[in-house]
């Protein structure tokens, strides 16, 4: 992921249990950070913890089904693995086109 895309922010609005907010606020005070930084760090750590092979396979399925784009695939798999998946999808798509052409003969 490029530095530019890591620094870009998007405002979100959601509700959290009061206890989590209190914990985030105390953590922010202890670490001399703000609440947003604490929530971002926690979310980032959690997402990196849950990305296992089964999760990556589901991301690949989303890409193959057209539900996510190549850039999102690359964020989860890395450039090299994403390129391999993209190349496989291109081959599969061409195979489908070829099969359709053969049925028309």
Gaussian input, Z-matrix of N, CA and C with variables (Angstrom, degrees):
# hf/3-21g

backbone

0 1
 N
 C     1     B1
 C     2     B2     1     A1
 N     3     B3     2     A2     1     D1
 C     4     B4     3     A3     2     D2
 C     5     B5     4     A4     3     D3
 N     6     B6     5     A5     4     D4
 C     7     B7     6     A6     5     D5
 C     8     B8     7     A7     6     D6
 N     9     B9     8     A8     7     D7
 C    10    B10     9     A9     8     D8
 C    11    B11    10    A10     9     D9
 N    12    B12    11    A11    10    D10
 C    13    B13    12    A12    11    D11
 C    14    B14    13    A13    12    D12
 N    15    B15    14    A14    13    D13
 C    16    B16    15    A15    14    D14
 C    17    B17    16    A16    15    D15
 N    18    B18    17    A17    16    D16
 C    19    B19    18    A18    17    D17
 C    20    B20    19    A19    18    D18
 N    21    B21    20    A20    19    D19
 C    22    B22    21    A21    20    D20
 C    23    B23    22    A22    21    D21
 N    24    B24    23    A23    22    D22
 C    25    B25    24    A24    23    D23
 C    26    B26    25    A25    24    D24
 N    27    B27    26    A26    25    D25
 C    28    B28    27    A27    26    D26
 C    29    B29    28    A28    27    D27
 N    30    B30    29    A29    28    D28
 C    31    B31    30    A30    29    D29
 C    32    B32    31    A31    30    D30
 N    33    B33    32    A32    31    D31
 C    34    B34    33    A33    32    D32
 C    35    B35    34    A34    33    D33
 N    36    B36    35    A35    34    D34
 C    37    B37    36    A36    35    D35
 C    38    B38    37    A37    36    D36
 N    39    B39    38    A38    37    D37
 C    40    B40    39    A39    38    D38
 C    41    B41    40    A40    39    D39
 N    42    B42    41    A41    40    D40
 C    43    B43    42    A42    41    D41
 C    44    B44    43    A43    42    D42
 N    45    B45    44    A44    43    D43
 C    46    B46    45    A45    44    D44
 C    47    B47    46    A46    45    D45
 N    48    B48    47    A47    46    D46
 C    49    B49    48    A48    47    D47
 C    50    B50    49    A49    48    D48
 N    51    B51    50    A50    49    D49
 C    52    B52    51    A51    50    D50
 C    53    B53    52    A52    51    D51
 N    54    B54    53    A53    52    D52
 C    55    B55    54    A54    53    D53
 C    56    B56    55    A55    54    D54
 N    57    B57    56    A56    55    D55
 C    58    B58    57    A57    56    D56
 C    59    B59    58    A58    57    D57
 N    60    B60    59    A59    58    D58
 C    61    B61    60    A60    59    D59
 C    62    B62    61    A61    60    D60
 N    63    B63    62    A62    61    D61
 C    64    B64    63    A63    62    D62
 C    65    B65    64    A64    63    D63
 N    66    B66    65    A65    64    D64
 C    67    B67    66    A66    65    D65
 C    68    B68    67    A67    66    D66
 N    69    B69    68    A68    67    D67
 C    70    B70    69    A69    68    D68
 C    71    B71    70    A70    69    D69
 N    72    B72    71    A71    70    D70
 C    73    B73    72    A72    71    D71
 C    74    B74    73    A73    72    D72
 N    75    B75    74    A74    73    D73
 C    76    B76    75    A75    74    D74
 C    77    B77    76    A76    75    D75
 N    78    B78    77    A77    76    D76
 C    79    B79    78    A78    77    D77
 C    80    B80    79    A79    78    D78
 N    81    B81    80    A80    79    D79
 C    82    B82    81    A81    80    D80
 C    83    B83    82    A82    81    D81
 N    84    B84    83    A83    82    D82
 C    85    B85    84    A84    83    D83
 C    86    B86    85    A85    84    D84
 N    87    B87    86    A86    85    D85
 C    88    B88    87    A87    86    D86
 C    89    B89    88    A88    87    D87
 N    90    B90    89    A89    88    D88
 C    91    B91    90    A90    89    D89
 C    92    B92    91    A91    90    D90
 N    93    B93    92    A92    91    D91
 C    94    B94    93    A93    92    D92
 C    95    B95    94    A94    93    D93
 N    96    B96    95    A95    94    D94
 C    97    B97    96    A96    95    D95
 C    98    B98    97    A97    96    D96
 N    99    B99    98    A98    97    D97
 C   100   B100    99    A99    98    D98
 C   101   B101   100   A100    99    D99
 N   102   B102   101   A101   100   D100
 C   103   B103   102   A102   101   D101
 C   104   B104   103   A103   102   D102
 N   105   B105   104   A104   103   D103
 C   106   B106   105   A105   104   D104
 C   107   B107   106   A106   105   D105
 N   108   B108   107   A107   106   D106
 C   109   B109   108   A108   107   D107
 C   110   B110   109   A109   108   D108
 N   111   B111   110   A110   109   D109
 C   112   B112   111   A111   110   D110
 C   113   B113   112   A112   111   D111
 N   114   B114   113   A113   112   D112
 C   115   B115   114   A114   113   D113
 C   116   B116   115   A115   114   D114
 N   117   B117   116   A116   115   D115
 C   118   B118   117   A117   116   D116
 C   119   B119   118   A118   117   D117
 N   120   B120   119   A119   118   D118
 C   121   B121   120   A120   119   D119
 C   122   B122   121   A121   120   D120
 N   123   B123   122   A122   121   D121
 C   124   B124   123   A123   122   D122
 C   125   B125   124   A124   123   D123
 N   126   B126   125   A125   124   D124
 C   127   B127   126   A126   125   D125
 C   128   B128   127   A127   126   D126
 N   129   B129   128   A128   127   D127
 C   130   B130   129   A129   128   D128
 C   131   B131   130   A130   129   D129
 N   132   B132   131   A131   130   D130
 C   133   B133   132   A132   131   D131
 C   134   B134   133   A133   132   D132
 N   135   B135   134   A134   133   D133
 C   136   B136   135   A135   134   D134
 C   137   B137   136   A136   135   D135
 N   138   B138   137   A137   136   D136
 C   139   B139   138   A138   137   D137
 C   140   B140   139   A139   138   D138
 N   141   B141   140   A140   139   D139
 C   142   B142   141   A141   140   D140
 C   143   B143   142   A142   141   D141
 N   144   B144   143   A143   142   D142
 C   145   B145   144   A144   143   D143
 C   146   B146   145   A145   144   D144
 N   147   B147   146   A146   145   D145
 C   148   B148   147   A147   146   D146
 C   149   B149   148   A148   147   D147
 N   150   B150   149   A149   148   D148
 C   151   B151   150   A150   149   D149
 C   152   B152   151   A151   150   D150
 N   153   B153   152   A152   151   D151
 C   154   B154   153   A153   152   D152
 C   155   B155   154   A154   153   D153
 N   156   B156   155   A155   154   D154
 C   157   B157   156   A156   155   D155
 C   158   B158   157   A157   156   D156
 N   159   B159   158   A158   157   D157
 C   160   B160   159   A159   158   D158
 C   161   B161   160   A160   159   D159
 N   162   B162   161   A161   160   D160
 C   163   B163   162   A162   161   D161
 C   164   B164   163   A163   162   D162
 N   165   B165   164   A164   163   D163
 C   166   B166   165   A165   164   D164
 C   167   B167   166   A166   165   D165
 N   168   B168   167   A167   166   D166
 C   169   B169   168   A168   167   D167
 C   170   B170   169   A169   168   D168
 N   171   B171   170   A170   169   D169
 C   172   B172   171   A171   170   D170
 C   173   B173   172   A172   171   D171
 N   174   B174   173   A173   172   D172
 C   175   B175   174   A174   173   D173
 C   176   B176   175   A175   174   D174
 N   177   B177   176   A176   175   D175
 C   178   B178   177   A177   176   D176
 C   179   B179   178   A178   177   D177
 N   180   B180   179   A179   178   D178
 C   181   B181   180   A180   179   D179
 C   182   B182   181   A181   180   D180
 N   183   B183   182   A182   181   D181
 C   184   B184   183   A183   182   D182
 C   185   B185   184   A184   183   D183
 N   186   B186   185   A185   184   D184
 C   187   B187   186   A186   185   D185
 C   188   B188   187   A187   186   D186
 N   189   B189   188   A188   187   D187
 C   190   B190   189   A189   188   D188
 C   191   B191   190   A190   189   D189
 N   192   B192   191   A191   190   D190
 C   193   B193   192   A192   191   D191
 C   194   B194   193   A193   192   D192
 N   195   B195   194   A194   193   D193
 C   196   B196   195   A195   194   D194
 C   197   B197   196   A196   195   D195
 N   198   B198   197   A197   196   D196
 C   199   B199   198   A198   197   D197
 C   200   B200   199   A199   198   D198
 N   201   B201   200   A200   199   D199
 C   202   B202   201   A201   200   D200
 C   203   B203   202   A202   201   D201
 N   204   B204   203   A203   202   D202
 C   205   B205   204   A204   203   D203
 C   206   B206   205   A205   204   D204
 N   207   B207   206   A206   205   D205
 C   208   B208   207   A207   206   D206
 C   209   B209   208   A208   207   D207
 N   210   B210   209   A209   208   D208
 C   211   B211   210   A210   209   D209
 C   212   B212   211   A211   210   D210
 N   213   B213   212   A212   211   D211
 C   214   B214   213   A213   212   D212
 C   215   B215   214   A214   213   D213
 N   216   B216   215   A215   214   D214
 C   217   B217   216   A216   215   D215
 C   218   B218   217   A217   216   D216
 N   219   B219   218   A218   217   D217
 C   220   B220   219   A219   218   D218
 C   221   B221   220   A220   219   D219
 N   222   B222   221   A221   220   D220
 C   223   B223   222   A222   221   D221
 C   224   B224   223   A223   222   D222
 N   225   B225   224   A224   223   D223
 C   226   B226   225   A225   224   D224
 C   227   B227   226   A226   225   D225
 N   228   B228   227   A227   226   D226
 C   229   B229   228   A228   227   D227
 C   230   B230   229   A229   228   D228
 N   231   B231   230   A230   229   D229
 C   232   B232   231   A231   230   D230
 C   233   B233   232   A232   231   D231
 N   234   B234   233   A233   232   D232
 C   235   B235   234   A234   233   D233
 C   236   B236   235   A235   234   D234
 N   237   B237   236   A236   235   D235
 C   238   B238   237   A237   236   D236
 C   239   B239   238   A238   237   D237
 N   240   B240   239   A239   238   D238
 C   241   B241   240   A240   239   D239
 C   242   B242   241   A241   240   D240
 N   243   B243   242   A242   241   D241
 C   244   B244   243   A243   242   D242
 C   245   B245   244   A244   243   D243
 N   246   B246   245   A245   244   D244
 C   247   B247   246   A246   245   D245
 C   248   B248   247   A247   246   D246
 N   249   B249   248   A248   247   D247
 C   250   B250   249   A249   248   D248
 C   251   B251   250   A250   249   D249
 N   252   B252   251   A251   250   D250
 C   253   B253   252   A252   251   D251
 C   254   B254   253   A253   252   D252
 N   255   B255   254   A254   253   D253
 C   256   B256   255   A255   254   D254
 C   257   B257   256   A256   255   D255
 N   258   B258   257   A257   256   D256
 C   259   B259   258   A258   257   D257
 C   260   B260   259   A259   258   D258
 N   261   B261   260   A260   259   D259
 C   262   B262   261   A261   260   D260
 C   263   B263   262   A262   261   D261
 N   264   B264   263   A263   262   D262
 C   265   B265   264   A264   263   D263
 C   266   B266   265   A265   264   D264
 N   267   B267   266   A266   265   D265
 C   268   B268   267   A267   266   D266
 C   269   B269   268   A268   267   D267
 N   270   B270   269   A269   268   D268
 C   271   B271   270   A270   269   D269
 C   272   B272   271   A271   270   D270
 N   273   B273   272   A272   271   D271
 C   274   B274   273   A273   272   D272
 C   275   B275   274   A274   273   D273
 N   276   B276   275   A275   274   D274
 C   277   B277   276   A276   275   D275
 C   278   B278   277   A277   276   D276
 N   279   B279   278   A278   277   D277
 C   280   B280   279   A279   278   D278
 C   281   B281   280   A280   279   D279
 N   282   B282   281   A281   280   D280
 C   283   B283   282   A282   281   D281
 C   284   B284   283   A283   282   D282
 N   285   B285   284   A284   283   D283
 C   286   B286   285   A285   284   D284
 C   287   B287   286   A286   285   D285
 N   288   B288   287   A287   286   D286
 C   289   B289   288   A288   287   D287
 C   290   B290   289   A289   288   D288
 N   291   B291   290   A290   289   D289
 C   292   B292   291   A291   290   D290
 C   293   B293   292   A292   291   D291
 N   294   B294   293   A293   292   D292
 C   295   B295   294   A294   293   D293
 C   296   B296   295   A295   294   D294
 N   297   B297   296   A296   295   D295
 C   298   B298   297   A297   296   D296
 C   299   B299   298   A298   297   D297
 N   300   B300   299   A299   298   D298
 C   301   B301   300   A300   299   D299
 C   302   B302   301   A301   300   D300
 N   303   B303   302   A302   301   D301
 C   304   B304   303   A303   302   D302
 C   305   B305   304   A304   303   D303
 N   306   B306   305   A305   304   D304
 C   307   B307   306   A306   305   D305
 C   308   B308   307   A307   306   D306
 N   309   B309   308   A308   307   D307
 C   310   B310   309   A309   308   D308
 C   311   B311   310   A310   309   D309
 N   312   B312   311   A311   310   D310
 C   313   B313   312   A312   311   D311
 C   314   B314   313   A313   312   D312

   B1=1.4459
   B2=1.5195
   B3=1.2880
   B4=1.4533
   B5=1.5208
   B6=1.3212
   B7=1.4570
   B8=1.5139
   B9=1.3354
   B10=1.4598
   B11=1.5244
   B12=1.3356
   B13=1.4626
   B14=1.5186
   B15=1.3387
   B16=1.4592
   B17=1.5182
   B18=1.3169
   B19=1.4590
   B20=1.5204
   B21=1.3088
   B22=1.4539
   B23=1.5278
   B24=1.3166
   B25=1.4603
   B26=1.5157
   B27=1.3160
   B28=1.4525
   B29=1.5233
   B30=1.2994
   B31=1.4609
   B32=1.5280
   B33=1.3285
   B34=1.4607
   B35=1.5224
   B36=1.3031
   B37=1.4485
   B38=1.5195
   B39=1.3264
   B40=1.4575
   B41=1.5211
   B42=1.3027
   B43=1.4594
   B44=1.5254
   B45=1.3279
   B46=1.4592
   B47=1.5159
   B48=1.3226
   B49=1.4593
   B50=1.5358
   B51=1.3046
   B52=1.4635
   B53=1.5273
   B54=1.3298
   B55=1.4643
   B56=1.5354
   B57=1.3399
   B58=1.4664
   B59=1.5241
   B60=1.3168
   B61=1.4704
   B62=1.5303
   B63=1.3380
   B64=1.4684
   B65=1.5248
   B66=1.3361
   B67=1.4642
   B68=1.5250
   B69=1.3186
   B70=1.4672
   B71=1.5194
   B72=1.3161
   B73=1.4698
   B74=1.5305
   B75=1.3296
   B76=1.4706
   B77=1.5190
   B78=1.3218
   B79=1.4687
   B80=1.5208
   B81=1.3165
   B82=1.4683
   B83=1.5239
   B84=1.3097
   B85=1.4665
   B86=1.5152
   B87=1.3286
   B88=1.4654
   B89=1.5222
   B90=1.3266
   B91=1.4735
   B92=1.5253
   B93=1.3295
   B94=1.4782
   B95=1.5219
   B96=1.3360
   B97=1.4586
   B98=1.5191
   B99=1.3428
   B100=1.4611
   B101=1.5308
   B102=1.3131
   B103=1.4548
   B104=1.5279
   B105=1.3117
   B106=1.4617
   B107=1.5197
   B108=1.3326
   B109=1.4720
   B110=1.5283
   B111=1.3197
   B112=1.4658
   B113=1.5279
   B114=1.3239
   B115=1.4693
   B116=1.5269
   B117=1.3351
   B118=1.4727
   B119=1.5222
   B120=1.3290
   B121=1.4662
   B122=1.5267
   B123=1.3299
   B124=1.4617
   B125=1.5297
   B126=1.3130
   B127=1.4567
   B128=1.5273
   B129=1.3153
   B130=1.4601
   B131=1.5293
   B132=1.3215
   B133=1.4663
   B134=1.5232
   B135=1.3269
   B136=1.4693
   B137=1.5321
   B138=1.3168
   B139=1.4636
   B140=1.5240
   B141=1.3228
   B142=1.4568
   B143=1.5236
   B144=1.3158
   B145=1.4631
   B146=1.5218
   B147=1.3175
   B148=1.4712
   B149=1.5256
   B150=1.3206
   B151=1.4640
   B152=1.5303
   B153=1.3354
   B154=1.4502
   B155=1.5331
   B156=1.3127
   B157=1.4678
   B158=1.5237
   B159=1.3189
   B160=1.4670
   B161=1.5314
   B162=1.3160
   B163=1.4604
   B164=1.5275
   B165=1.3314
   B166=1.4631
   B167=1.5245
   B168=1.3332
   B169=1.4641
   B170=1.5221
   B171=1.3199
   B172=1.4701
   B173=1.5267
   B174=1.3398
   B175=1.4651
   B176=1.5269
   B177=1.3233
   B178=1.4702
   B179=1.5297
   B180=1.3263
   B181=1.4615
   B182=1.5283
   B183=1.3354
   B184=1.4634
   B185=1.5229
   B186=1.3285
   B187=1.4633
   B188=1.5310
   B189=1.3203
   B190=1.4664
   B191=1.5301
   B192=1.3235
   B193=1.4673
   B194=1.5261
   B195=1.3310
   B196=1.4551
   B197=1.5187
   B198=1.3358
   B199=1.4644
   B200=1.5282
   B201=1.3386
   B202=1.4694
   B203=1.5173
   B204=1.3289
   B205=1.4614
   B206=1.5291
   B207=1.3266
   B208=1.4648
   B209=1.5250
   B210=1.3242
   B211=1.4700
   B212=1.5143
   B213=1.3217
   B214=1.4679
   B215=1.5298
   B216=1.3261
   B217=1.4629
   B218=1.5258
   B219=1.3289
   B220=1.4623
   B221=1.5290
   B222=1.3300
   B223=1.4694
   B224=1.5218
   B225=1.3348
   B226=1.4578
   B227=1.5222
   B228=1.3319
   B229=1.4593
   B230=1.5222
   B231=1.3216
   B232=1.4588
   B233=1.5160
   B234=1.3288
   B235=1.4592
   B236=1.5278
   B237=1.3186
   B238=1.4609
   B239=1.5301
   B240=1.3194
   B241=1.4685
   B242=1.5204
   B243=1.3312
   B244=1.4659
   B245=1.5277
   B246=1.3232
   B247=1.4692
   B248=1.5216
   B249=1.3367
   B250=1.4646
   B251=1.5313
   B252=1.3280
   B253=1.4591
   B254=1.5304
   B255=1.3279
   B256=1.4668
   B257=1.5270
   B258=1.3330
   B259=1.4615
   B260=1.5318
   B261=1.3214
   B262=1.4660
   B263=1.5229
   B264=1.3277
   B265=1.4715
   B266=1.5220
   B267=1.3306
   B268=1.4670
   B269=1.5242
   B270=1.3285
   B271=1.4698
   B272=1.5257
   B273=1.3434
   B274=1.4673
   B275=1.5217
   B276=1.3271
   B277=1.4682
   B278=1.5233
   B279=1.3299
   B280=1.4666
   B281=1.5243
   B282=1.3366
   B283=1.4607
   B284=1.5225
   B285=1.3293
   B286=1.4690
   B287=1.5254
   B288=1.3283
   B289=1.4701
   B290=1.5277
   B291=1.3289
   B292=1.4548
   B293=1.5388
   B294=1.3201
   B295=1.4619
   B296=1.5257
   B297=1.3330
   B298=1.4616
   B299=1.5269
   B300=1.3335
   B301=1.4615
   B302=1.5166
   B303=1.3182
   B304=1.4576
   B305=1.5259
   B306=1.3174
   B307=1.4723
   B308=1.5258
   B309=1.3319
   B310=1.4653
   B311=1.5174
   B312=1.3161
   B313=1.4792
   B314=1.4918
   A1=107.69
   A2=117.51
   A3=120.67
   A4=110.83
   A5=115.50
   A6=120.62
   A7=110.19
   A8=116.44
   A9=121.38
   A10=111.51
   A11=116.60
   A12=119.17
   A13=111.71
   A14=118.34
   A15=120.69
   A16=111.41
   A17=117.88
   A18=121.87
   A19=112.67
   A20=117.97
   A21=121.60
   A22=108.80
   A23=116.52
   A24=120.74
   A25=110.83
   A26=114.68
   A27=121.85
   A28=107.08
   A29=115.88
   A30=120.30
   A31=109.21
   A32=115.16
   A33=121.16
   A34=108.72
   A35=115.10
   A36=120.37
   A37=107.82
   A38=116.97
   A39=120.45
   A40=109.66
   A41=114.72
   A42=121.12
   A43=109.47
   A44=114.87
   A45=121.78
   A46=108.63
   A47=117.37
   A48=119.22
   A49=110.45
   A50=115.41
   A51=121.44
   A52=111.68
   A53=116.36
   A54=120.64
   A55=111.26
   A56=117.02
   A57=120.03
   A58=111.33
   A59=115.73
   A60=119.71
   A61=109.83
   A62=116.24
   A63=119.89
   A64=110.71
   A65=116.48
   A66=120.25
   A67=111.11
   A68=116.32
   A69=120.14
   A70=110.57
   A71=117.04
   A72=120.60
   A73=111.77
   A74=116.77
   A75=119.45
   A76=110.00
   A77=116.82
   A78=120.76
   A79=110.61
   A80=116.50
   A81=120.90
   A82=110.52
   A83=117.02
   A84=120.25
   A85=111.29
   A86=116.51
   A87=120.97
   A88=111.03
   A89=117.12
   A90=121.71
   A91=113.44
   A92=116.46
   A93=121.51
   A94=111.46
   A95=114.20
   A96=121.80
   A97=107.24
   A98=115.77
   A99=117.27
   A100=109.86
   A101=115.79
   A102=121.81
   A103=111.41
   A104=116.85
   A105=120.35
   A106=111.08
   A107=117.08
   A108=120.16
   A109=111.00
   A110=116.79
   A111=120.57
   A112=110.40
   A113=117.29
   A114=120.70
   A115=110.34
   A116=117.84
   A117=121.12
   A118=110.62
   A119=116.92
   A120=120.39
   A121=111.25
   A122=116.61
   A123=120.30
   A124=111.03
   A125=116.81
   A126=120.55
   A127=110.94
   A128=116.56
   A129=121.12
   A130=110.89
   A131=117.30
   A132=121.23
   A133=110.69
   A134=116.76
   A135=120.32
   A136=111.10
   A137=116.46
   A138=119.00
   A139=111.58
   A140=117.35
   A141=119.02
   A142=112.08
   A143=117.67
   A144=121.08
   A145=112.52
   A146=118.37
   A147=120.42
   A148=113.75
   A149=117.34
   A150=119.48
   A151=108.98
   A152=115.44
   A153=121.58
   A154=108.52
   A155=117.06
   A156=120.30
   A157=112.03
   A158=117.32
   A159=120.35
   A160=110.25
   A161=116.29
   A162=121.56
   A163=110.27
   A164=116.58
   A165=120.76
   A166=111.03
   A167=116.92
   A168=120.06
   A169=110.36
   A170=116.94
   A171=120.31
   A172=110.67
   A173=117.45
   A174=121.08
   A175=109.52
   A176=116.64
   A177=120.57
   A178=110.01
   A179=116.95
   A180=120.52
   A181=111.30
   A182=116.52
   A183=119.87
   A184=110.65
   A185=116.99
   A186=121.17
   A187=110.41
   A188=116.38
   A189=120.01
   A190=111.55
   A191=116.02
   A192=120.53
   A193=112.79
   A194=117.20
   A195=121.12
   A196=114.67
   A197=117.00
   A198=120.31
   A199=113.26
   A200=116.74
   A201=121.18
   A202=107.86
   A203=116.52
   A204=119.98
   A205=111.38
   A206=114.71
   A207=121.35
   A208=111.94
   A209=118.08
   A210=120.22
   A211=111.88
   A212=117.25
   A213=120.55
   A214=110.02
   A215=117.32
   A216=121.63
   A217=110.00
   A218=115.81
   A219=121.73
   A220=111.89
   A221=117.34
   A222=120.63
   A223=111.68
   A224=116.47
   A225=119.55
   A226=113.59
   A227=117.11
   A228=120.01
   A229=114.38
   A230=117.41
   A231=120.12
   A232=109.18
   A233=116.11
   A234=121.20
   A235=112.88
   A236=117.35
   A237=120.61
   A238=111.97
   A239=117.45
   A240=120.50
   A241=111.62
   A242=116.89
   A243=120.06
   A244=110.58
   A245=116.98
   A246=120.19
   A247=110.97
   A248=116.94
   A249=120.62
   A250=110.59
   A251=116.68
   A252=120.67
   A253=110.17
   A254=116.30
   A255=120.81
   A256=110.56
   A257=116.45
   A258=120.52
   A259=110.34
   A260=117.03
   A261=120.75
   A262=110.98
   A263=116.33
   A264=120.44
   A265=110.33
   A266=116.47
   A267=120.01
   A268=110.67
   A269=116.66
   A270=121.02
   A271=110.00
   A272=116.43
   A273=120.03
   A274=111.27
   A275=116.03
   A276=119.95
   A277=110.63
   A278=116.75
   A279=119.72
   A280=110.78
   A281=116.40
   A282=120.52
   A283=111.12
   A284=116.25
   A285=120.45
   A286=110.76
   A287=115.93
   A288=120.15
   A289=110.51
   A290=116.31
   A291=121.45
   A292=110.03
   A293=117.24
   A294=121.13
   A295=110.75
   A296=116.56
   A297=120.59
   A298=110.41
   A299=116.67
   A300=119.91
   A301=111.11
   A302=117.19
   A303=120.49
   A304=111.59
   A305=116.65
   A306=118.64
   A307=111.78
   A308=115.86
   A309=119.79
   A310=111.87
   A311=118.76
   A312=121.72
   A313=113.40
   D1=134.64
   D2=-178.20
   D3=-73.24
   D4=156.60
   D5=178.18
   D6=-60.07
   D7=-38.25
   D8=-178.80
   D9=-59.76
   D10=-44.65
   D11=-178.59
   D12=-72.02
   D13=-27.40
   D14=176.50
   D15=-71.12
   D16=-31.87
   D17=-177.24
   D18=-83.99
   D19=-19.62
   D20=-179.78
   D21=-70.47
   D22=136.07
   D23=-178.04
   D24=-120.60
   D25=155.13
   D26=175.99
   D27=-133.82
   D28=130.47
   D29=-179.43
   D30=-74.25
   D31=133.89
   D32=175.24
   D33=-128.03
   D34=154.28
   D35=-179.96
   D36=-132.27
   D37=116.58
   D38=178.11
   D39=-150.22
   D40=163.88
   D41=-178.76
   D42=-100.72
   D43=143.37
   D44=175.28
   D45=-130.32
   D46=154.43
   D47=175.40
   D48=-59.26
   D49=142.99
   D50=-177.19
   D51=-55.43
   D52=-37.50
   D53=-179.76
   D54=-60.91
   D55=-40.52
   D56=178.15
   D57=-65.75
   D58=-40.29
   D59=178.66
   D60=-62.63
   D61=-44.27
   D62=178.87
   D63=-60.58
   D64=-43.20
   D65=179.30
   D66=-64.56
   D67=-40.96
   D68=178.74
   D69=-64.20
   D70=-40.94
   D71=-179.98
   D72=-64.92
   D73=-41.83
   D74=178.62
   D75=-67.22
   D76=-42.40
   D77=177.34
   D78=-60.04
   D79=-40.49
   D80=179.02
   D81=-62.33
   D82=-42.72
   D83=179.17
   D84=-64.20
   D85=-44.25
   D86=-179.10
   D87=-64.18
   D88=-40.66
   D89=-176.94
   D90=-91.10
   D91=1.41
   D92=-179.53
   D93=56.61
   D94=47.51
   D95=177.54
   D96=-130.71
   D97=175.75
   D98=175.64
   D99=-99.82
   D100=169.14
   D101=-177.32
   D102=-57.16
   D103=-42.72
   D104=-178.86
   D105=-59.16
   D106=-44.68
   D107=179.23
   D108=-61.11
   D109=-40.56
   D110=-179.61
   D111=-65.56
   D112=-45.33
   D113=-179.86
   D114=-65.05
   D115=-42.10
   D116=178.38
   D117=-60.67
   D118=-46.37
   D119=-179.86
   D120=-62.16
   D121=-43.50
   D122=-179.10
   D123=-64.23
   D124=-43.39
   D125=179.46
   D126=-65.57
   D127=-43.39
   D128=178.43
   D129=-59.90
   D130=-47.15
   D131=179.39
   D132=-61.90
   D133=-43.94
   D134=-179.18
   D135=-62.55
   D136=-45.98
   D137=-178.59
   D138=-63.09
   D139=-38.03
   D140=178.37
   D141=-70.09
   D142=-27.97
   D143=177.88
   D144=-72.04
   D145=-34.62
   D146=-174.43
   D147=-86.72
   D148=-7.57
   D149=-177.40
   D150=-82.25
   D151=93.38
   D152=175.34
   D153=-110.95
   D154=-173.76
   D155=-176.93
   D156=-63.59
   D157=-38.29
   D158=178.96
   D159=-64.17
   D160=-41.11
   D161=177.97
   D162=-62.94
   D163=-46.04
   D164=179.51
   D165=-61.20
   D166=-38.22
   D167=178.48
   D168=-62.67
   D169=-39.54
   D170=178.55
   D171=-66.16
   D172=-37.27
   D173=176.88
   D174=-63.65
   D175=-40.70
   D176=177.26
   D177=-61.37
   D178=-43.16
   D179=178.21
   D180=-60.58
   D181=-40.96
   D182=177.65
   D183=-61.07
   D184=-40.54
   D185=178.63
   D186=-65.64
   D187=-47.11
   D188=-177.90
   D189=-64.08
   D190=-29.60
   D191=177.92
   D192=-85.00
   D193=-0.43
   D194=178.45
   D195=78.35
   D196=16.68
   D197=-177.79
   D198=-87.05
   D199=-21.02
   D200=173.82
   D201=-133.22
   D202=157.60
   D203=-178.73
   D204=-93.54
   D205=175.08
   D206=-176.71
   D207=-60.84
   D208=-40.63
   D209=-179.16
   D210=-60.77
   D211=-39.42
   D212=178.20
   D213=-68.95
   D214=-41.14
   D215=176.55
   D216=-56.46
   D217=-45.07
   D218=-178.73
   D219=-62.03
   D220=-34.91
   D221=179.02
   D222=-63.98
   D223=-33.79
   D224=-178.12
   D225=-89.33
   D226=-32.14
   D227=-174.43
   D228=-104.09
   D229=-18.46
   D230=-171.09
   D231=90.54
   D232=156.95
   D233=-173.75
   D234=-59.82
   D235=-48.88
   D236=-174.16
   D237=-62.89
   D238=-47.67
   D239=179.39
   D240=-67.07
   D241=-38.02
   D242=178.46
   D243=-63.66
   D244=-40.10
   D245=178.43
   D246=-62.78
   D247=-38.60
   D248=178.86
   D249=-64.52
   D250=-42.44
   D251=178.57
   D252=-65.05
   D253=-43.02
   D254=179.83
   D255=-61.36
   D256=-43.60
   D257=179.27
   D258=-62.71
   D259=-41.43
   D260=178.05
   D261=-63.52
   D262=-41.32
   D263=178.84
   D264=-63.70
   D265=-41.83
   D266=178.67
   D267=-60.59
   D268=-41.86
   D269=179.28
   D270=-65.26
   D271=-43.96
   D272=178.66
   D273=-62.17
   D274=-42.84
   D275=179.63
   D276=-62.98
   D277=-41.82
   D278=178.61
   D279=-66.16
   D280=-35.27
   D281=177.56
   D282=-63.95
   D283=-40.48
   D284=177.45
   D285=-63.21
   D286=-42.20
   D287=179.24
   D288=-63.68
   D289=-42.26
   D290=179.72
   D291=-64.07
   D292=-41.46
   D293=179.02
   D294=-61.84
   D295=-41.41
   D296=178.52
   D297=-63.75
   D298=-41.44
   D299=178.96
   D300=-64.10
   D301=-38.31
   D302=-179.34
   D303=-68.45
   D304=-34.25
   D305=179.01
   D306=-70.41
   D307=-22.37
   D308=179.46
   D309=-81.28
   D310=-12.60
   D311=-179.16
   D312=-74.67

